[in-house]
């Protein structure tokens, strides 16, 4: 039996054209009857394509982070996405441009641990007490002192387990712990720096849309937005060139965007209901922000996407 479909694959790590082509060719060779065409792209590209017909920004902030900018003419801008050894600021790791944010917990967790270590070593004077955060760290890793953490950092290192500490830090921030709130504010600043870094590459057409630059935010770290927001907004406010942007949360999987892209690849007239695939959760406007007005749209659809078809001539 032969199934002659077009398949779109939006996968983490599929960042370069050569690697994507090798994966596509391998699938076609191994499964020649499964699909007529394979379209392989990064999960960041899939996220943007799910919500935005004409491009935008995506920031992924989860276990890692990555940021990708897709312009209307197809040009790209990137920032971050280099992994926990070389980057991952703002995550539970680091961000890619479109702006799709996958921000989870490694960076925040690592920053919390490093802050406690540096305070005990006398290297830094922290702005808040480390007592509660250090107790959370000891409970999370089942240790009694700093030496007990070394095996988790080197011998039995698991990045995802480090990142999972972020959830406990978020709860502590919600309960008013000063250091936990400060850590998330720093992460918010780092996420905003991804926006600042790619802003010069953003085409005018994206900036002139209602709501300004659309930014797709992906990853569990964004669930702590109320703690990220002060640092995020403060960093944007320090840059006069950034006038307005809107943060979007996906309602649908990035697989939807991969499907749209596969349809475009074969010039198929495929219905694409972009507006139903996301919701707006924050709008930053420099003038309104200066007057103390920040728009929070809890469960409403935005205005960046329109219903249409994924057909490209």
ROKOLSE-319737 format. One record per residue (C-alpha): residue number from 1; x, y negated, z negated. Coordinates in Angstrom, 1 decimal, padded with zeros to 4 digits. Layout:
% ROKOLSE-319737
> NUM; X; Y; Z .
...
END
This chain:
% ROKOLSE-319737
> 1; 000.0; 000.0; 000.0 .
> 2; 001.3; -003.4; 000.9 .
> 3; 000.5; -006.7; -000.9 .
> 4; 001.4; -009.7; 001.2 .
> 5; 001.1; -012.6; -001.2 .
> 6; 003.3; -015.6; -001.8 .
> 7; 004.8; -015.7; -005.3 .
> 8; 006.1; -018.6; -007.2 .
> 9; 008.6; -018.0; -010.1 .
> 10; 009.3; -020.8; -012.5 .
> 11; 012.1; -019.5; -014.8 .
> 12; 014.4; -020.8; -017.4 .
> 13; 018.0; -020.9; -016.1 .
> 14; 017.1; -021.2; -012.5 .
> 15; 018.9; -024.5; -012.1 .
> 16; 021.0; -024.2; -008.9 .
> 17; 020.0; -023.5; -005.4 .
> 18; 022.6; -020.8; -004.8 .
> 19; 021.5; -018.7; -007.8 .
> 20; 017.9; -019.2; -006.9 .
> 21; 018.5; -018.0; -003.4 .
> 22; 020.3; -014.9; -004.7 .
> 23; 017.4; -014.1; -007.0 .
> 24; 014.9; -014.6; -004.2 .
> 25; 016.9; -012.4; -001.7 .
> 26; 017.3; -009.7; -004.3 .
> 27; 013.6; -009.6; -005.0 .
> 28; 012.8; -009.5; -001.3 .
> 29; 015.3; -006.6; -000.8 .
> 30; 014.1; -004.7; -003.8 .
> 31; 010.4; -005.3; -003.4 .
> 32; 009.8; -006.0; 000.3 .
> 33; 006.1; -005.1; 000.1 .
> 34; 005.2; -007.0; -003.0 .
> 35; 005.3; -010.5; -001.6 .
> 36; 005.8; -012.1; 001.8 .
> 37; 007.5; -015.2; 000.3 .
> 38; 009.2; -015.9; -003.0 .
> 39; 009.7; -019.4; -004.3 .
> 40; 012.1; -019.6; -007.2 .
> 41; 012.6; -022.7; -009.3 .
> 42; 013.5; -023.8; -012.8 .
> 43; 010.9; -023.9; -015.6 .
> 44; 011.4; -027.6; -015.7 .
> 45; 010.4; -028.0; -012.0 .
> 46; 007.4; -025.8; -012.6 .
> 47; 006.3; -027.9; -015.5 .
> 48; 006.3; -031.1; -013.5 .
> 49; 004.6; -029.4; -010.5 .
> 50; 001.8; -028.3; -012.9 .
> 51; 000.8; -031.8; -013.9 .
> 52; 002.1; -034.2; -011.4 .
> 53; 001.5; -034.2; -007.7 .
> 54; 004.1; -036.8; -006.8 .
> 55; 006.8; -036.1; -009.4 .
> 56; 007.7; -037.5; -012.8 .
> 57; 009.9; -036.7; -015.8 .
> 58; 009.9; -033.5; -017.9 .
> 59; 011.6; -033.1; -021.3 .
> 60; 011.8; -029.6; -022.7 .
> 61; 012.5; -029.6; -026.4 .
> 62; 012.4; -026.2; -028.0 .
> 63; 015.1; -023.7; -029.0 .
> 64; 017.1; -025.7; -026.4 .
> 65; 016.4; -028.8; -024.5 .
> 66; 016.6; -030.0; -020.9 .
> 67; 015.5; -033.0; -018.8 .
> 68; 014.6; -033.3; -015.1 .
> 69; 013.4; -036.2; -013.0 .
> 70; 011.6; -035.5; -009.8 .
> 71; 011.1; -038.5; -007.6 .
> 72; 008.3; -038.8; -004.9 .
> 73; 010.9; -038.5; -002.1 .
> 74; 012.2; -035.2; -003.6 .
> 75; 015.4; -036.6; -005.1 .
> 76; 016.3; -035.5; -008.6 .
> 77; 018.0; -036.8; -011.8 .
> 78; 019.1; -034.6; -014.6 .
> 79; 020.3; -035.1; -018.2 .
> 80; 021.2; -032.4; -020.7 .
> 81; 020.5; -028.7; -020.4 .
> 82; 024.1; -027.8; -021.1 .
> 83; 023.4; -025.4; -024.0 .
> 84; 024.1; -025.6; -027.7 .
> 85; 027.9; -025.8; -027.2 .
> 86; 027.9; -028.8; -025.0 .
> 87; 024.6; -030.5; -025.7 .
> 88; 021.1; -029.9; -027.0 .
> 89; 020.6; -033.2; -028.8 .
> 90; 017.1; -033.6; -029.9 .
> 91; 016.2; -030.0; -029.8 .
> 92; 015.5; -027.3; -031.7 .
> 93; 018.2; -027.9; -028.4 .
> 94; 018.5; -030.4; -025.4 .
> 95; 016.4; -032.1; -022.6 .
> 96; 016.2; -032.1; -018.8 .
> 97; 014.6; -034.9; -016.6 .
> 98; 011.1; -034.9; -015.0 .
> 99; 010.4; -035.7; -018.1 .
> 100; 009.5; -032.3; -019.3 .
> 101; 010.8; -031.8; -022.8 .
> 102; 011.5; -028.5; -024.3 .
> 103; 012.5; -029.5; -027.8 .
> 104; 012.6; -026.8; -030.5 .
> 105; 014.7; -026.4; -033.5 .
> 106; 018.4; -025.6; -033.0 .
> 107; 019.7; -029.1; -032.9 .
> 108; 017.5; -030.3; -035.8 .
> 109; 018.4; -027.2; -037.8 .
> 110; 022.1; -027.5; -037.1 .
> 111; 022.0; -031.2; -038.0 .
> 112; 020.3; -030.4; -041.3 .
> 113; 022.9; -027.8; -042.2 .
> 114; 025.9; -030.0; -041.1 .
> 115; 024.5; -032.9; -043.1 .
> 116; 024.4; -030.8; -046.3 .
> 117; 027.9; -029.4; -045.7 .
> 118; 029.4; -032.9; -045.0 .
> 119; 027.7; -034.4; -048.1 .
> 120; 029.1; -031.6; -050.3 .
> 121; 032.5; -032.1; -048.8 .
> 122; 032.4; -035.8; -049.5 .
> 123; 032.7; -036.7; -045.8 .
> 124; 029.4; -038.6; -045.6 .
> 125; 027.1; -040.5; -047.8 .
> 126; 023.6; -039.4; -046.7 .
> 127; 020.7; -041.9; -046.7 .
> 128; 018.5; -039.5; -048.7 .
> 129; 019.0; -036.6; -051.2 .
> 130; 019.9; -033.3; -049.7 .
> 131; 018.5; -031.2; -052.5 .
> 132; 015.2; -030.1; -050.9 .
> 133; 016.7; -029.5; -047.5 .
> 134; 019.6; -027.5; -048.9 .
> 135; 017.1; -025.3; -050.9 .
> 136; 015.1; -024.7; -047.7 .
> 137; 018.4; -023.7; -045.9 .
> 138; 019.3; -021.2; -048.7 .
> 139; 015.8; -019.7; -048.8 .
> 140; 015.7; -019.4; -045.0 .
> 141; 019.0; -017.6; -044.7 .
> 142; 018.7; -015.8; -048.1 .
> 143; 022.0; -017.2; -049.4 .
> 144; 023.1; -018.7; -052.7 .
> 145; 026.0; -020.9; -051.5 .
> 146; 027.7; -022.4; -048.4 .
> 147; 030.0; -019.4; -047.9 .
> 148; 027.0; -017.1; -047.5 .
> 149; 026.0; -019.1; -044.4 .
> 150; 029.3; -018.3; -042.5 .
> 151; 028.2; -014.9; -041.4 .
> 152; 025.1; -016.4; -039.9 .
> 153; 027.2; -019.0; -038.1 .
> 154; 029.8; -016.6; -036.7 .
> 155; 029.5; -012.9; -037.3 .
> 156; 025.7; -012.5; -036.8 .
> 157; 024.8; -015.8; -035.1 .
> 158; 021.2; -015.9; -033.7 .
> 159; 020.3; -019.3; -032.3 .
> 160; 016.6; -018.6; -032.4 .
> 161; 016.8; -017.9; -036.1 .
> 162; 018.6; -021.1; -036.7 .
> 163; 015.9; -022.9; -034.6 .
> 164; 013.1; -021.4; -036.7 .
> 165; 014.3; -023.4; -039.7 .
> 166; 013.0; -026.5; -037.9 .
> 167; 009.4; -025.6; -038.7 .
> 168; 010.2; -025.7; -042.4 .
> 169; 011.9; -029.0; -042.0 .
> 170; 008.9; -030.4; -040.2 .
> 171; 006.6; -029.3; -043.1 .
> 172; 009.0; -030.9; -045.6 .
> 173; 008.8; -034.1; -043.5 .
> 174; 005.0; -034.0; -043.6 .
> 175; 005.3; -033.7; -047.4 .
> 176; 007.4; -036.9; -047.6 .
> 177; 011.0; -035.6; -047.9 .
> 178; 013.2; -038.5; -046.9 .
> 179; 016.1; -036.5; -045.3 .
> 180; 013.7; -034.3; -043.3 .
> 181; 011.9; -037.4; -042.0 .
> 182; 015.3; -038.9; -041.1 .
> 183; 016.4; -035.8; -039.2 .
> 184; 013.3; -035.9; -037.0 .
> 185; 013.7; -039.6; -036.4 .
> 186; 017.3; -039.0; -035.2 .
> 187; 015.9; -036.2; -032.9 .
> 188; 013.3; -038.7; -031.6 .
> 189; 016.1; -041.2; -030.7 .
> 190; 018.0; -038.5; -028.9 .
> 191; 015.0; -037.5; -026.9 .
> 192; 014.5; -041.2; -025.9 .
> 193; 018.1; -041.4; -024.8 .
> 194; 017.4; -038.8; -022.1 .
> 195; 014.7; -041.2; -020.8 .
> 196; 017.2; -044.1; -020.9 .
> 197; 019.9; -042.0; -019.2 .
> 198; 017.7; -041.2; -016.1 .
> 199; 015.8; -044.4; -016.0 .
> 200; 018.1; -046.1; -013.4 .
> 201; 017.3; -043.2; -011.0 .
> 202; 013.5; -043.4; -011.3 .
> 203; 011.9; -044.6; -008.1 .
> 204; 009.6; -047.7; -008.2 .
> 205; 006.5; -045.7; -007.1 .
> 206; 006.6; -043.7; -010.4 .
> 207; 006.9; -046.8; -012.5 .
> 208; 004.0; -048.6; -010.8 .
> 209; 001.4; -045.9; -011.7 .
> 210; -001.2; -046.6; -014.3 .
> 211; 000.5; -045.7; -017.6 .
> 212; 004.0; -046.2; -016.2 .
> 213; 006.4; -043.2; -015.8 .
> 214; 004.7; -039.9; -016.6 .
> 215; 006.7; -037.7; -018.9 .
> 216; 005.7; -034.0; -019.4 .
> 217; 006.7; -032.8; -022.9 .
> 218; 007.2; -029.1; -023.4 .
> 219; 008.3; -027.2; -026.4 .
> 220; 007.4; -026.7; -030.1 .
> 221; 009.4; -029.7; -031.3 .
> 222; 006.8; -032.0; -029.8 .
> 223; 004.3; -030.6; -032.3 .
> 224; 006.1; -032.7; -034.8 .
> 225; 005.5; -035.9; -032.8 .
> 226; 004.4; -038.0; -035.8 .
> 227; 008.0; -037.5; -037.2 .
> 228; 009.7; -038.0; -033.9 .
> 229; 007.8; -041.1; -032.9 .
> 230; 009.5; -043.7; -035.0 .
> 231; 013.0; -042.9; -033.7 .
> 232; 011.7; -042.3; -030.1 .
> 233; 009.9; -045.7; -030.0 .
> 234; 012.8; -047.6; -031.7 .
> 235; 015.3; -046.3; -029.1 .
> 236; 013.0; -047.2; -026.2 .
> 237; 012.4; -050.7; -027.7 .
> 238; 016.2; -051.3; -027.6 .
> 239; 016.2; -051.1; -023.8 .
> 240; 014.4; -054.1; -022.2 .
> 241; 014.3; -052.3; -018.8 .
> 242; 011.9; -049.7; -020.0 .
> 243; 008.4; -051.2; -019.8 .
> 244; 006.0; -048.4; -020.0 .
> 245; 005.7; -044.6; -020.0 .
> 246; 003.1; -042.0; -020.9 .
> 247; 003.8; -038.7; -022.6 .
> 248; 001.8; -035.7; -021.4 .
> 249; 001.2; -032.2; -022.9 .
> 250; 000.5; -029.3; -020.6 .
> 251; -002.8; -027.5; -020.9 .
> 252; -001.7; -024.9; -018.3 .
> 253; 001.3; -022.7; -017.9 .
> 254; 004.2; -023.8; -015.7 .
> 255; 003.3; -020.7; -013.6 .
> 256; 000.5; -022.9; -012.3 .
> 257; 003.0; -025.3; -010.9 .
> 258; 005.0; -022.5; -009.4 .
> 259; 001.9; -021.3; -007.6 .
> 260; 001.4; -024.9; -006.2 .
> 261; 005.0; -024.9; -005.0 .
> 262; 004.7; -021.5; -003.4 .
> 263; 001.6; -022.7; -001.6 .
> 264; 003.4; -025.8; -000.3 .
> 265; 006.3; -023.7; 000.9 .
> 266; 004.0; -021.8; 003.3 .
> 267; 001.8; -024.8; 004.1 .
> 268; -001.2; -023.1; 002.5 .
> 269; -004.3; -025.2; 001.7 .
> 270; -004.5; -024.3; -002.0 .
> 271; -006.8; -026.3; -004.4 .
> 272; -004.7; -028.1; -007.1 .
> 273; -006.6; -029.6; -010.0 .
> 274; -003.8; -031.5; -011.5 .
> 275; -005.8; -033.6; -013.9 .
> 276; -007.2; -030.6; -015.8 .
> 277; -003.6; -029.2; -016.4 .
> 278; -002.5; -031.8; -019.0 .
> 279; -003.6; -034.3; -021.6 .
> 280; -002.1; -037.6; -022.6 .
> 281; -000.9; -037.9; -026.2 .
> 282; 001.0; -041.1; -026.3 .
> 283; 001.5; -044.3; -024.2 .
> 284; 004.5; -046.6; -024.7 .
> 285; 004.1; -050.1; -023.5 .
> 286; 006.8; -052.6; -024.5 .
> 287; 004.6; -055.6; -024.9 .
> 288; 001.8; -053.7; -026.8 .
> 289; 004.5; -052.0; -028.9 .
> 290; 005.9; -055.4; -029.9 .
> 291; 002.5; -056.4; -031.1 .
> 292; 002.1; -053.3; -033.1 .
> 293; -000.2; -051.5; -030.7 .
> 294; 000.6; -047.8; -029.8 .
> 295; -002.0; -045.9; -027.8 .
> 296; -002.6; -042.4; -028.9 .
> 297; -004.9; -040.3; -026.7 .
> 298; -005.8; -037.2; -028.7 .
> 299; -007.7; -035.0; -026.3 .
> 300; -008.2; -037.1; -023.1 .
> 301; -006.9; -036.5; -019.7 .
> 302; -004.6; -039.1; -018.2 .
> 303; -004.7; -041.0; -015.0 .
> 304; -001.5; -039.9; -013.4 .
> 305; -002.8; -036.9; -011.5 .
> 306; -005.6; -036.5; -009.1 .
> 307; -007.4; -033.4; -007.8 .
> 308; -006.2; -032.4; -004.4 .
> 309; -004.6; -029.6; -002.4 .
> 310; -001.1; -028.3; -002.6 .
> 311; -000.7; -028.4; 001.2 .
> 312; 002.5; -030.0; 002.5 .
> 313; 002.6; -030.7; 006.2 .
END
